[in-house]
Amino acid sequence: MIFKIELSSDQIANTVARQTKAKVYTFNTGHNVTVEQLKNDVSVASLFESNINYLIEALN
């Protein structure tokens, strides 16, 4: 499992993922919620909740 921060380039993460057969997950810092996300009822809280789920998965 590889984490990248939202709004950052995913080139390095994708390169490492290809080489290691890992999945890339976006870790949200809460700096931005896009208009598209708002239209889909995504909130900062829901983004943080997805972070928690990713961390739980990574630690198992």
C-alpha positions as CSV (number, residue, x, y, z in Angstrom):
1,M,0.0,0.0,0.0
2,I,1.4,3.4,-1.1
3,F,0.0,6.7,0.1
4,K,0.1,9.9,-1.9
5,I,-1.2,13.2,-0.8
6,E,-4.1,14.7,-2.8
7,L,-3.2,17.4,-5.3
8,S,0.4,15.9,-5.6
9,S,1.8,14.2,-8.6
10,D,1.2,10.5,-8.6
11,Q,4.0,9.7,-10.9
12,I,6.4,8.4,-8.3
13,A,3.7,6.6,-6.4
14,N,2.6,4.9,-9.6
15,T,6.1,3.9,-10.5
16,V,6.8,2.3,-7.1
17,A,3.4,0.6,-7.2
18,R,4.1,-0.9,-10.6
19,Q,7.4,-2.2,-9.4
20,T,6.1,-3.6,-6.2
21,K,2.5,-4.5,-7.3
22,A,1.1,-2.3,-4.5
23,K,-2.0,-0.2,-4.6
24,V,-1.9,3.6,-4.4
25,Y,-4.2,5.4,-2.1
26,T,-4.8,9.1,-1.8
27,F,-4.3,10.5,1.7
28,N,-6.4,13.6,2.2
29,T,-5.1,16.4,4.3
30,G,-8.4,18.4,4.2
31,H,-7.0,21.4,2.4
32,N,-9.4,21.1,-0.5
33,V,-12.8,19.7,-1.3
34,T,-13.6,20.1,-5.0
35,V,-16.8,21.4,-6.4
36,E,-17.4,18.0,-7.9
37,Q,-16.9,16.3,-4.5
38,L,-19.3,18.8,-2.9
39,K,-21.9,17.9,-5.5
40,N,-21.5,14.3,-4.5
41,D,-21.9,15.1,-0.8
42,V,-18.3,14.6,0.1
43,S,-17.1,16.5,3.1
44,V,-13.8,17.0,4.9
45,A,-15.1,14.6,7.5
46,S,-15.8,11.9,5.0
47,L,-12.4,12.4,3.4
48,F,-10.8,11.9,6.9
49,E,-12.9,8.9,7.4
50,S,-11.5,7.3,4.3
51,N,-8.0,8.1,5.6
52,I,-8.9,6.2,8.7
53,N,-10.1,3.2,6.7
54,Y,-6.9,3.2,4.6
55,L,-4.7,3.4,7.7
56,I,-6.6,0.5,9.3
57,E,-6.2,-1.6,6.1
58,A,-2.5,-0.7,6.0
59,L,-1.9,-1.8,9.6
60,N,-3.7,-5.1,9.2
